[in-house]
Amino acid sequence: MRALDWAADEAALHGRPLRIVHASVWERFEGATPAEDLADGRTETAALQEIITNAESRARRRRPEVRAHAEVLPGQPVDVLVHAGEDAFALVVGHRAHGVLMHHLSIGSIGSGVAARAWCPVVFVGDSAAEGSSADRQVILGVAEGTEADAAHVAFALQEAHARGCDLVAIHARSRRGMQETRHDSPGLGSSPAADALLSTAVPAEAALECDVIVHRQVAEGPAHHALLQATQPADLLVLGVRHRHGAIRRELRPTHHAALRHSPCPVALVGVPWPH
């Protein structure tokens, strides 16, 4: 339900319709097998209809201005969601951590499958994600080596910051060794000529001006996921690029992606980008 609420808000921000999808393997065989009664006396069909009816009603109550439509689609969840998101602005899914073991869990087979195969941006909203506030709002963008100014995740982050009327914080993390090698010609600990040039190339001033977004460029020392998670405490959204080789079916989720999805206090958007030539 938290993911549904976030998706409704996102649709309202961008003036887009909201399509709510529930995948059901059982629906594929509806014509071949009779509907079975559940423990509370309802049939499987009635239970599925209740799910999507409640979801659609919730979205319309939250955002009356958004045109929302809910449906049950037959098939495996990953296949259904990937297909449904082929022409989507974004695909929003929820994921849940379970008790004291939450730090050792991944995002689950459905979440991993969707993130690896979807061609549109995929936004993960965790059950511990905090509701956004109007104060100190910002979008965080992770900038890796080889990021170009026209990368899809850069454009998506600028678009999200513009829609929210907030600043964009672009962060590039460097290893301690790399920082030490360049610190003698750098003005400060969190800066180096190479890293500063990378951030300026990835998010140029012209792109920020065109989107009417204020961009803060930061170089952090240490593992990328530490820097990103620290920055997301007051954030609305964390945007990360996921490498997608030309012609490949699946994208590569790296440890940084999994760490962000498990521990980020705000929603995380994974946006496919091609491998650099």
Residue pairs with C-beta under 8 A, 6 or more apart in sequence:
1 58
1 94
2 94
2 125
2 126
2 127
2 129
3 92
3 93
3 94
3 125
4 20
4 55
4 58
4 59
4 92
4 94
5 58
5 59
5 62
6 92
6 123
6 125
6 129
6 267
7 18
7 20
7 59
7 92
7 123
7 125
8 18
8 58
8 59
8 62
8 63
8 66
8 68
9 62
9 63
10 16
10 90
10 92
10 123
11 17
11 18
11 63
11 66
11 68
12 63
12 65
12 66
13 163
13 164
14 89
14 163
16 66
16 89
17 66
17 67
17 68
17 69
18 59
18 63
18 66
18 67
18 68
18 69
19 68
19 69
19 70
19 71
19 84
19 88
20 52
20 55
20 56
20 59
20 68
20 69
20 70
20 71
21 70
21 71
21 72
21 73
21 80
21 81
21 84
22 48
22 51
22 52
22 55
22 70
22 71
22 72
22 73
23 72
23 73
23 74
23 75
23 76
23 77
23 79
23 80
23 81
24 48
24 72
24 73
24 74
24 75
25 74
25 75
25 76
25 77
26 44
26 48
27 48
27 72
27 73
27 74
27 75
28 74
28 75
30 45
30 74
35 43
35 44
35 45
36 43
36 44
37 43
38 44
38 47
42 50
48 72
49 72
51 72
52 70
52 71
52 72
53 70
55 70
56 68
56 69
56 70
59 66
59 68
59 70
60 66
60 68
73 80
73 84
74 80
75 83
77 110
78 109
78 110
78 113
78 114
78 117
81 91
81 93
81 110
81 114
81 118
82 113
82 114
82 117
82 118
82 119
84 91
85 91
85 114
85 118
85 119
85 120
85 122
86 119
86 120
87 120
88 120
89 120
89 121
90 120
90 121
90 122
90 123
90 269
91 114
91 118
91 120
91 121
91 122
91 123
92 122
92 123
92 125
93 110
93 111
93 114
93 122
93 123
93 124
93 125
94 124
94 125
94 126
94 127
95 107
95 108
95 111
95 124
95 125
95 126
95 127
95 261
96 126
96 127
97 105
97 126
97 127
97 128
97 262
98 105
102 262
103 262
103 263
105 262
106 112
106 258
106 261
106 262
107 115
107 124
107 258
107 261
107 262
111 124
111 261
112 253
114 122
115 122
115 124
115 242
115 251
115 253
115 257
115 270
116 250
116 251
116 252
116 253
117 249
117 250
117 251
118 272
119 272
121 152
121 153
121 156
121 269
121 270
121 271
121 272
122 269
122 270
122 271
123 237
123 267
123 268
123 269
123 270
124 261
124 267
124 268
124 269
124 270
125 267
126 261
126 264
126 267
128 265
129 264
129 265
129 266
129 267
130 265
130 266
132 236
132 266
136 234
137 164
137 165
137 166
137 167
137 234
137 235
137 236
138 161
138 166
138 167
138 168
138 169
138 234
138 235
138 236
139 157
139 160
139 161
139 164
139 166
139 167
139 168
139 169
139 235
139 236
139 237
139 238
139 239
140 168
140 169
140 171
140 228
140 231
140 232
140 235
140 237
140 238
140 239
140 266
141 153
141 154
141 157
141 168
141 169
141 170
141 171
141 203
141 239
142 153
142 171
142 172
142 224
142 228
142 238
142 239
142 240
142 241
142 256
142 260
143 154
143 170
143 171
143 172
143 198
143 199
143 202
143 203
144 172
144 224
144 241
145 198
146 276
147 153
147 154
147 198
147 201
147 202
147 241
147 273
148 154
148 201
148 202
148 276
149 201
149 202
149 203
149 204
149 207
151 202
151 241
151 273
152 241
152 271
152 272
152 273
153 239
153 240
153 241
153 242
153 269
153 271
153 273
154 202
154 203
154 207
154 241
156 239
156 269
156 271
157 168
157 170
157 237
157 239
157 269
158 168
158 203
158 207
158 208
158 211
158 213
159 211
160 236
160 237
160 239
160 269
161 167
161 168
161 211
161 213
162 211
162 212
162 213
164 236
166 236
167 213
167 214
167 215
167 216
168 203
168 208
168 213
168 214
168 215
168 216
169 215
169 216
169 218
169 231
169 235
170 199
170 202
170 203
170 215
170 216
170 217
170 218
171 218
171 219
171 220
171 227
171 228
171 231
172 195
172 198
172 199
172 202
172 217
172 218
172 219
172 220
173 219
173 220
173 221
173 222
173 223
173 224
173 226
173 227
173 228
174 192
174 195
174 219
174 220
174 221
175 221
175 222
176 221
176 222
178 192
179 189
179 192
179 221
182 192
182 193
182 194
182 195
183 189
183 192
185 192
185 193
186 192
186 193
189 221
190 218
190 219
190 220
190 221
191 219
192 219
195 219
196 217
196 219
199 217
199 218
199 219
200 217
203 215
203 217
205 215
208 214
208 215
218 231
220 226
220 227
221 227
223 256
224 256
225 255
225 256
225 259
225 260
225 263
228 238
228 240
228 256
228 260
228 264
229 259
229 260
229 263
229 264
229 265
231 238
232 238
232 260
232 264
232 265
232 266
233 265
235 265
235 266
236 266
236 267
237 266
237 267
237 268
237 269
238 260
238 264
238 266
238 267
238 268
238 269
239 268
239 269
239 271
240 256
240 257
240 260
240 268
240 269
240 270
240 271
241 270
241 271
241 272
241 273
242 251
242 252
242 253
242 257
242 270
242 271
242 272
242 273
243 251
243 252
243 272
243 273
243 274
243 275
244 251
244 252
244 272
244 273
244 274
244 275
245 274
245 275
246 274
246 275
251 270
251 272
253 270
257 270
260 268
261 268
